[in-house]
């Protein structure tokens, strides 16, 4: 069984890049227009003090250029993401990145000059100049970051350095998405299955244990063959984070990741502490799996083994129907918008193909659809991934159609709430309407697989991320063996005595995340996100008065409030450990239901 070429996929199941630009020529013209505005924007340097009208002129032009550069970026990424072997697409991505670096360096004076005006002056101008009225909250956010904003010259230098600073992430991404070659998986009869970024998830959940084992081992081994190069990439990325934190005056890389996003460090540490307290819950789940699978030693490649011989097959069109039904509590407008995107506007690039990059994601910008890339495999896990990414896309849709450009990005901390909220609602719907024992088991397996990723893998990676940053901050080295052993130790603690840990292969897990560990302290937000999502979903599913309206208001808020305030308005306080505790209780409920079904 092998992957198809990109050209063999039906157009209806590919995303609509031509809705962004009609062709490469139109894209090139837009890129040229962005380049043409760079010097015009730079000419505003030193002029803000002339008055509010000048500042408003600058911000209007900057928005126009940023909107256009967003579309340029989306178009370029769309072709490379689905075929990392396409060198012309890679060239467009590189040219876009270089242009954005120039644009960033040319406008690096913006924040230092705004801060030089002073909060009182900016407040006065907001009241005087109607075009500046929408920037009140933006200026307030900026004033809170004043201690960490450097001079215009230093800011320009840091922007210019962003492209070479991104080299480690770029190299790792090319290795994992384009250059890695995997030995095929094999079933018990010897038939081979092609391993690729778009097929690995289906293979490690395969009903045949031989397929699961060989897929998991061969996938890890391909990464381990390049462990020293990958370790050098990750260590370089960590040093970059530490350097930038120190250059701006933050106490640590963690501080530099959370403070600009107005998230107290206690939120991170509280999450990790709560996760560690609940590791026995995970041990209970592994113990159940070991018993159901025959009582033999449970290996990591069996942690996603089907617990029923009748796994649920879910063709893509069926997934669309079930997701729309599951999201019905949010109202007809939400559902019809989502269905139109799925069926008519080709938001989703659906199926795997040779060269398609790893994972799944939602992307877009004001002026484009909120696109989704995934590798759908006609199973319940594909449905769950689609529901997740649609949560992101609908969040983007509502934010971008409600907020002005300056607040059109809601930030990472809020992003994972909307995605996991969708999964919670769809899962509840399916558990109520698919009633056979095998269907119920399969649905609960999907729930636990989702929790495994967001409430086990991601908190473990967050602990790993904190440890490696602290080592670099202390002047220590990071070798491939250091990283593998640290990762293996953390997973051994999480798996307990219930799972056999192949230390080398389990320890390679950090190599398999080509995006997440190259975004400074990103992964913890998956766990906070699933916690906030379940707290909000509970209110909607219980039909609490105003719960739907509050959730839709959350989707529309963007960054017009501070993230914790946005969640509080929706009905959940992520400053406390309660949402995380409540979500572990939800997970325990799933385990109890599985125990009842499996006897």
ZAPA-415523 format. One line per 8 residues: number of its first residue (from 1); their letters; for each residue z, y, x of C-alpha. Coordinates in Angstrom, 3 decimals. Example, Ala and Ser with C-alpha at 12.3 -4.5 7.8 and 13.67 -1.06 7.14 Angstrom:
2
1 = AS = 7.800:-4.500:12.300; 7.140:-1.060:13.670
This chain:
599
1 = XXXXXXXX = 0.000:0.000:0.000; -1.080:3.264:1.589; -1.209:6.959:0.781; -4.292:8.628:-0.628; -6.057:11.512:1.027; -5.404:14.956:-0.402; -8.970:15.239:-1.684; -8.509:12.141:-3.873
9 = XXXXXXXX = -5.796:13.646:-6.083; -6.750:14.790:-9.601; -6.788:18.592:-9.720; -4.583:18.598:-12.818; -1.693:17.242:-10.715; -2.039:19.793:-7.907; -0.669:23.297:-7.909; -2.946:26.219:-8.649
17 = XXXXXXXX = -3.322:28.132:-5.391; -6.288:30.047:-6.806; -3.952:31.777:-9.265; -2.458:33.561:-6.248; -5.755:34.422:-4.519; -9.179:33.249:-5.614; -10.132:32.112:-2.138; -9.414:32.559:1.568
25 = XXXXXXXX = -11.498:35.731:1.666; -9.282:37.402:-0.940; -6.224:36.213:0.970; -7.592:37.711:4.184; -8.225:41.043:2.469; -4.642:41.114:1.222; -3.316:40.277:4.684; -5.429:43.103:6.137
33 = XXXXXXXX = -4.028:45.472:3.528; -0.481:44.560:4.548; -1.342:45.179:8.187; -2.922:48.510:7.260; 0.314:49.731:5.682; 2.571:48.885:8.614; 1.972:52.130:10.496; 2.233:54.142:7.271
41 = XXXXXXXX = 5.674:52.702:6.620; 6.741:53.202:10.206; 5.793:56.895:9.958; 8.777:57.375:7.608; 11.175:56.723:10.468; 13.458:59.711:10.938; 12.445:61.305:7.621; 15.016:60.014:5.109
49 = XXXXXXXX = 17.227:63.049:5.631; 14.451:65.248:4.199; 15.690:64.352:0.734; 15.728:61.844:-2.119; 12.035:62.254:-2.956; 10.989:61.147:0.533; 13.309:58.157:0.357; 11.947:57.223:-3.067
57 = XXXXXXXX = 8.369:57.485:-1.765; 9.220:55.161:1.098; 10.959:52.581:-1.088; 8.055:52.561:-3.550; 5.527:51.952:-0.784; 7.747:49.336:0.869; 8.013:47.472:-2.425; 4.246:47.475:-2.882
65 = XXXXXXXX = 3.727:46.090:0.617; 6.483:43.498:0.265; 5.102:42.299:-3.051; 1.700:41.815:-1.458; 3.126:40.139:1.649; 5.038:37.755:-0.628; 1.822:36.621:-2.271; 0.131:36.307:1.119
73 = XXXXXXXX = 2.977:34.079:2.298; 2.954:31.883:-0.795; -0.798:31.245:-0.589; -0.638:30.355:3.093; 2.291:27.974:2.617; 0.703:26.224:-0.355; -2.082:24.679:1.699; -0.010:23.751:4.741
81 = XXXXXXXX = 2.874:22.213:2.777; 0.618:19.670:1.101; -1.347:18.832:4.258; 0.446:19.461:7.535; -2.557:17.943:9.322; -4.753:20.864:8.196; -5.070:23.080:11.268; -6.788:25.921:9.396
89 = XXXXXXXX = -3.862:26.016:6.972; -1.436:26.003:9.893; -3.307:28.953:11.402; -2.944:30.932:8.157; 0.802:30.234:8.128; 1.097:31.386:11.734; -0.906:34.572:11.112; 1.234:35.356:8.092
97 = XXXXXXXX = 4.414:34.832:10.078; 3.198:37.091:12.868; 2.331:39.823:10.360; 5.750:39.581:8.734; 7.378:39.956:12.136; 5.384:43.147:12.744; 6.269:44.430:9.291; 9.935:43.644:9.800
105 = XXXXXXXX = 10.041:45.357:13.182; 8.226:48.432:11.857; 10.709:48.833:8.996; 13.845:47.875:10.938; 14.964:51.504:10.877; 15.519:51.343:7.110; 19.097:50.125:6.953; 20.417:52.106:9.936
113 = XXXXXXXX = 18.944:55.334:8.536; 20.257:54.663:5.031; 23.724:54.062:6.446; 23.457:57.243:8.514; 23.007:59.213:5.303; 26.412:58.007:4.135; 27.557:56.433:0.877; 28.383:59.783:-0.737
121 = XXXXXXXX = 24.914:61.197:-0.122; 23.219:58.049:-1.375; 25.336:58.115:-4.529; 24.412:61.754:-5.104; 20.720:61.013:-4.618; 20.893:58.065:-7.031; 22.067:60.530:-9.660; 19.502:63.203:-8.726
129 = XXXXXXXX = 16.308:61.181:-8.272; 15.375:58.918:-11.229; 13.318:56.648:-8.976; 16.468:55.844:-6.962; 18.665:55.003:-9.952; 17.995:51.271:-9.739; 19.163:51.170:-6.102; 22.840:51.945:-6.795
137 = XXXXXXXX = 23.993:48.350:-6.408; 21.620:47.783:-3.487; 23.137:50.718:-1.622; 26.624:49.432:-2.385; 25.727:46.035:-0.921; 24.358:47.754:2.154; 27.490:49.839:2.659; 29.583:46.668:2.767
145 = XXXXXXXX = 27.450:45.392:5.646; 27.697:48.621:7.621; 29.904:47.146:10.394; 27.222:44.576:11.174; 24.076:46.738:11.101; 22.954:47.819:14.563; 20.943:50.835:15.636; 17.306:51.200:14.636
153 = XXXXXXXX = 16.203:50.200:18.136; 18.344:47.066:18.190; 17.332:46.140:14.649; 13.668:46.470:15.615; 14.221:44.268:18.650; 15.970:41.606:16.578; 13.135:41.637:14.043; 10.548:41.284:16.810
161 = XXXXXXXX = 12.492:38.333:18.182; 12.551:36.537:14.829; 9.283:34.681:15.417; 10.261:33.150:18.786; 13.756:32.593:17.374; 12.139:30.450:14.677; 10.433:28.246:17.268; 13.037:25.464:17.141
169 = XXXXXXXX = 12.690:25.093:13.381; 8.896:25.222:13.661; 8.768:22.534:16.330; 11.140:20.261:14.426; 9.122:20.724:11.244; 5.866:19.830:12.994; 7.457:16.752:14.535; 8.823:15.422:11.260
177 = XXXXXXXX = 5.990:16.389:8.936; 2.895:15.962:11.096; 3.535:14.039:14.304; 5.999:11.261:13.453; 4.431:7.841:13.020; 6.349:5.178:11.128; 6.041:1.419:11.321; 5.336:0.185:7.772
185 = XXXXXXXX = 7.984:-1.354:5.589; 7.527:-4.988:4.647; 8.593:-6.991:1.619; 9.757:-10.610:1.631; 6.171:-11.871:1.464; 5.011:-9.774:4.401; 3.090:-7.194:2.373; 3.238:-3.756:4.020
193 = XXXXXXXX = 4.172:-0.395:2.524; 3.202:2.852:4.217; 6.178:5.020:5.155; 5.696:8.764:4.928; 7.745:11.761:3.909; 6.342:11.401:0.410; 7.182:7.692:0.033; 10.491:7.130:1.815
201 = XXXXXXXX = 12.687:7.871:-1.209; 10.856:5.340:-3.351; 11.042:2.717:-0.606; 14.788:2.987:0.010; 15.398:2.474:-3.718; 12.970:-0.465:-3.926; 14.097:-3.587:-5.761; 13.165:-5.786:-2.762
209 = XXXXXXXX = 15.983:-5.698:-0.151; 13.511:-6.388:2.645; 11.549:-3.259:1.742; 14.710:-1.143:1.615; 15.981:-2.417:4.942; 12.742:-2.124:6.877; 11.915:1.280:5.365; 15.335:2.711:6.191
217 = XXXXXXXX = 15.363:1.264:9.701; 11.780:2.193:10.586; 12.194:5.713:9.233; 15.314:6.225:11.347; 13.769:4.584:14.414; 10.786:6.943:14.389; 13.181:9.870:14.529; 15.343:8.231:17.187
225 = XXXXXXXX = 12.297:7.790:19.417; 12.232:11.591:19.685; 15.994:12.108:19.641; 16.146:14.217:22.809; 13.434:16.612:21.639; 15.030:16.882:18.221; 18.457:17.461:19.768; 17.030:20.230:21.916
233 = XXXXXXXX = 15.556:21.843:18.800; 18.812:21.721:16.853; 20.928:22.889:19.797; 18.526:25.800:20.285; 18.831:26.702:16.600; 22.630:26.652:16.801; 22.576:28.882:19.885; 20.293:31.262:18.015
241 = XXXXXXXX = 22.781:31.457:15.141; 25.671:32.055:17.518; 23.731:34.725:19.403; 22.776:36.605:16.250; 26.338:36.430:14.935; 27.669:37.917:18.149; 24.904:40.501:18.345; 25.947:41.823:14.948
249 = XXXXXXXX = 29.688:41.571:15.513; 30.583:38.670:13.233; 33.519:36.445:14.100; 31.413:33.268:14.052; 28.102:31.837:12.895; 29.840:30.772:9.673; 31.036:34.329:9.148; 27.502:35.597:9.778
257 = XXXXXXXX = 26.129:33.231:7.139; 28.654:33.905:4.374; 29.802:37.509:4.745; 26.367:39.177:4.266; 26.044:37.150:1.058; 29.500:38.313:-0.088; 30.968:34.794:-0.074; 34.527:34.540:1.301
265 = XXXXXXXX = 34.937:31.987:4.088; 37.684:30.381:2.005; 35.011:29.121:-0.416; 33.486:27.007:2.374; 36.771:25.688:3.730; 38.139:24.999:0.249; 35.043:22.957:-0.589; 35.370:20.833:2.550
273 = XXXXXXXX = 39.086:20.256:1.954; 38.462:19.206:-1.659; 35.641:16.889:-0.590; 37.880:15.173:1.978; 40.625:14.679:-0.618; 38.153:12.887:-2.864; 36.665:10.502:-0.297; 38.598:7.618:-1.970
281 = XXXXXXXX = 36.434:8.239:-5.053; 33.371:7.551:-2.950; 35.035:4.452:-1.464; 35.568:3.213:-5.025; 31.859:3.598:-5.725; 30.812:1.748:-2.551; 33.268:-1.016:-3.447; 31.634:-1.354:-6.883
289 = XXXXXXXX = 28.189:-1.540:-5.309; 29.277:-4.162:-2.812; 30.717:-6.336:-5.587; 27.666:-6.031:-7.848; 25.236:-6.774:-5.022; 26.966:-10.068:-4.279; 30.085:-9.196:-2.336; 28.273:-9.354:0.991
297 = XXXXXXXX = 28.695:-6.541:3.513; 27.094:-3.404:2.064; 24.717:-1.677:4.468; 23.660:1.939:4.255; 20.177:0.846:3.219; 21.757:-0.798:0.160; 23.639:2.281:-1.039; 20.647:3.090:-3.262
305 = XXXXXXXX = 19.726:-0.497:-4.162; 18.919:-0.928:-7.877; 21.884:-2.348:-9.794; 19.621:-3.812:-12.480; 16.536:-5.973:-12.237; 14.809:-3.777:-14.850; 14.568:-0.301:-13.282; 13.233:2.397:-15.564
313 = XXXXXXXX = 9.611:3.373:-14.931; 8.925:7.015:-15.789; 5.306:8.199:-15.620; 4.992:11.891:-14.851; 3.868:12.882:-18.356; 6.887:11.056:-19.825; 9.146:12.952:-17.425; 7.720:16.249:-18.684
321 = XXXXXXXX = 8.487:15.261:-22.275; 12.029:14.101:-21.561; 12.859:17.177:-19.471; 11.656:19.491:-22.218; 13.752:17.580:-24.754; 16.791:17.707:-22.501; 16.552:21.458:-22.018; 16.251:22.127:-25.773
329 = XXXXXXXX = 19.826:23.513:-26.015; 18.585:26.604:-24.129; 16.148:27.461:-26.917; 12.449:27.412:-27.698; 11.485:30.270:-25.364; 12.937:28.492:-22.333; 11.298:25.179:-23.223; 7.888:26.592:-24.162
337 = XXXXXXXX = 7.735:28.632:-20.947; 8.608:25.571:-18.892; 6.155:23.306:-20.735; 3.347:25.862:-20.307; 4.020:25.958:-16.582; 3.977:22.187:-16.326; 1.005:21.447:-18.550; -1.293:24.480:-18.484
345 = XXXXXXXX = -0.505:26.672:-15.483; -0.187:23.920:-12.847; 3.100:24.983:-11.353; 3.664:21.542:-9.806; 2.015:19.720:-6.929; 2.982:16.292:-8.187; 2.041:13.248:-6.147; 2.374:12.191:-2.504
353 = XXXXXXXX = -0.648:12.281:-0.213; -1.239:11.769:3.460; 0.092:14.722:5.461; 2.273:16.148:2.691; 5.512:17.580:4.050; 8.944:16.131:3.393; 11.160:16.849:0.430; 10.695:18.943:-2.656
361 = XXXXXXXX = 11.063:22.672:-3.218; 10.319:25.566:-5.537; 8.671:28.667:-4.113; 6.899:31.788:-5.209; 7.252:35.534:-5.245; 6.991:38.342:-7.798; 3.406:38.196:-8.986; 2.959:34.428:-8.629
369 = XXXXXXXX = 4.015:31.405:-10.618; 7.241:29.703:-9.494; 5.503:26.746:-7.853; 6.971:23.300:-7.134; 6.050:20.836:-4.401; 7.269:17.255:-4.682; 6.152:13.630:-4.273; 6.533:12.011:-7.673
377 = XXXXXXXX = 6.892:8.223:-7.668; 7.004:7.318:-11.380; 10.740:6.622:-11.461; 13.955:8.155:-12.736; 14.610:9.749:-9.346; 11.301:11.587:-9.515; 12.210:12.828:-12.989; 15.539:14.078:-11.645
385 = XXXXXXXX = 13.861:15.858:-8.739; 11.376:17.496:-11.095; 14.197:18.671:-13.383; 16.037:20.031:-10.333; 13.087:22.007:-8.999; 12.296:23.289:-12.500; 15.810:24.724:-12.554; 14.884:26.782:-9.506
393 = XXXXXXXX = 11.532:27.759:-10.967; 12.950:28.847:-14.307; 15.659:30.798:-12.486; 12.915:32.594:-10.569; 10.857:33.109:-13.713; 13.689:34.752:-15.640; 14.906:36.823:-12.701; 11.461:38.128:-11.769
401 = XXXXXXXX = 10.616:38.961:-15.376; 13.896:40.821:-15.900; 14.943:42.517:-12.681; 13.228:45.177:-10.576; 11.847:43.960:-7.283; 14.946:44.925:-5.307; 17.021:42.378:-7.284; 14.331:39.712:-7.710
409 = XXXXXXXX = 15.885:37.304:-5.205; 19.067:35.695:-6.492; 20.238:34.239:-3.184; 21.024:30.733:-1.998; 24.549:30.482:-3.391; 23.296:30.864:-6.960; 20.076:28.907:-6.524; 21.596:25.433:-6.560
417 = XXXXXXXX = 23.511:26.160:-9.760; 20.380:26.454:-11.894; 18.728:23.378:-10.387; 21.719:21.091:-10.896; 22.321:22.549:-14.368; 18.898:21.253:-15.441; 19.699:17.798:-14.114; 23.031:17.755:-15.956
425 = XXXXXXXX = 21.425:18.633:-19.314; 18.507:16.226:-18.970; 20.832:13.427:-17.841; 23.093:13.982:-20.857; 20.090:13.843:-23.193; 18.791:10.596:-21.712; 22.205:8.938:-21.730; 22.391:9.671:-25.458
433 = XXXXXXXX = 18.868:8.487:-26.315; 18.179:5.543:-23.988; 20.740:3.033:-25.109; 19.945:-0.378:-23.612; 22.258:-1.698:-20.915; 19.576:-1.594:-18.209; 18.541:1.929:-19.185; 22.136:3.123:-19.104
441 = XXXXXXXX = 22.718:1.542:-15.693; 19.529:3.102:-14.320; 20.481:6.539:-15.657; 23.958:6.297:-14.146; 22.427:5.169:-10.845; 20.295:8.322:-10.887; 23.408:10.391:-11.562; 25.217:8.791:-8.639
449 = XXXXXXXX = 22.165:9.174:-6.383; 22.160:12.879:-7.188; 25.864:13.143:-6.489; 25.333:11.118:-3.317; 22.921:13.749:-2.040; 24.729:16.874:-3.179; 28.357:15.765:-3.194; 28.342:13.346:-0.240
457 = XXXXXXXX = 25.428:13.915:2.140; 25.500:17.715:1.965; 29.267:18.209:2.420; 29.085:15.752:5.325; 26.237:17.760:6.854; 28.285:20.931:6.284; 31.172:19.422:8.262; 28.681:18.435:10.964
465 = XXXXXXXX = 27.176:21.926:10.978; 30.576:23.559:11.382; 31.505:21.242:14.249; 28.312:21.796:16.256; 28.496:25.568:15.845; 32.118:25.563:16.966; 31.169:23.528:20.036; 28.468:26.001:21.058
473 = XXXXXXXX = 30.801:28.923:20.332; 33.298:27.282:22.697; 30.674:26.989:25.435; 30.171:23.236:25.125; 26.906:21.280:25.314; 25.112:19.406:22.539; 23.196:16.320:23.632; 21.386:13.847:21.415
481 = XXXXXXXX = 24.188:11.319:21.861; 26.809:13.969:21.031; 25.032:14.751:17.772; 24.454:11.101:16.862; 28.072:10.124:17.520; 29.491:13.070:15.605; 27.228:12.343:12.647; 28.116:8.642:12.717
489 = XXXXXXXX = 31.852:9.413:12.821; 31.623:11.657:9.765; 29.629:9.132:7.765; 31.945:6.298:8.794; 34.813:8.286:7.307; 32.830:8.855:4.118; 31.757:5.237:3.754; 35.185:3.860:4.626
497 = XXXXXXXX = 35.613:0.107:5.038; 33.133:-0.613:2.243; 29.868:0.053:4.110; 28.589:-1.298:7.410; 27.611:1.706:9.525; 24.696:1.241:11.923; 25.924:4.075:14.112; 22.677:4.891:15.875
505 = XXXXXXXX = 20.560:4.978:12.720; 23.172:6.613:10.493; 23.824:9.042:13.307; 20.171:10.109:13.174; 20.611:11.641:9.703; 20.668:15.182:11.106; 17.150:14.649:12.469; 15.863:13.941:8.967
513 = XXXXXXXX = 16.597:17.407:7.569; 13.819:19.596:8.926; 14.682:22.576:6.716; 18.315:22.432:5.735; 19.979:22.482:9.148; 17.631:25.247:10.293; 19.010:27.671:7.722; 22.413:28.811:8.958
521 = XXXXXXXX = 25.119:27.115:6.824; 22.847:26.407:3.903; 23.880:22.875:2.990; 27.403:23.571:1.686; 25.793:25.487:-1.182; 24.422:22.261:-2.640; 27.989:21.131:-3.281; 29.178:24.470:-4.643
529 = XXXXXXXX = 25.981:24.621:-6.703; 26.452:21.243:-8.381; 30.052:22.238:-9.127; 29.087:25.523:-10.769; 26.277:23.766:-12.628; 28.488:21.153:-14.241; 31.060:23.748:-15.253; 28.363:25.803:-17.014
537 = XXXXXXXX = 26.621:22.770:-18.478; 29.861:21.603:-20.061; 30.073:24.817:-22.076; 26.462:24.616:-23.244; 26.669:20.928:-24.168; 29.940:21.485:-26.031; 28.236:24.349:-27.915; 30.900:26.848:-26.927
545 = XXXXXXXX = 30.272:30.203:-28.516; 28.057:32.387:-26.326; 27.606:29.702:-23.621; 23.802:29.613:-23.923; 23.533:33.401:-23.907; 25.795:33.646:-20.868; 23.732:31.062:-19.013; 20.437:32.781:-19.774
553 = XXXXXXXX = 22.004:36.051:-18.639; 22.925:34.283:-15.399; 19.265:33.288:-14.903; 18.162:36.877:-15.518; 20.749:38.545:-13.267; 19.049:37.958:-9.908; 20.992:39.834:-7.241; 21.929:42.723:-9.543
561 = XXXXXXXX = 25.578:41.656:-9.115; 27.529:40.004:-6.323; 27.033:36.215:-6.588; 30.613:35.275:-7.419; 30.667:38.018:-10.065; 27.424:36.684:-11.554; 28.991:33.245:-11.896; 32.178:34.696:-13.365
569 = XXXXXXXX = 30.139:36.492:-16.025; 28.498:33.146:-16.825; 31.895:31.484:-17.153; 32.833:29.807:-13.869; 35.066:31.028:-11.020; 33.906:29.563:-7.718; 36.729:31.356:-5.898; 38.975:28.502:-7.024
577 = XXXXXXXX = 38.786:24.780:-6.313; 38.790:23.972:-10.032; 34.985:23.656:-10.514; 34.770:21.261:-7.558; 37.696:19.232:-8.905; 36.113:19.153:-12.368; 32.837:17.906:-10.960; 34.534:15.113:-9.059
585 = XXXXXXXX = 36.079:14.186:-12.421; 32.564:14.028:-13.904; 31.517:11.734:-11.068; 34.545:9.502:-11.614; 33.512:9.248:-15.265; 30.086:7.988:-14.211; 31.684:5.381:-11.937; 33.961:4.205:-14.751
593 = XXXXXXX = 30.970:3.830:-17.083; 29.141:1.818:-14.434; 32.175:-0.392:-13.929; 32.252:-1.063:-17.674; 28.537:-1.872:-17.847; 28.495:-4.047:-14.739; 31.667:-5.967:-15.560
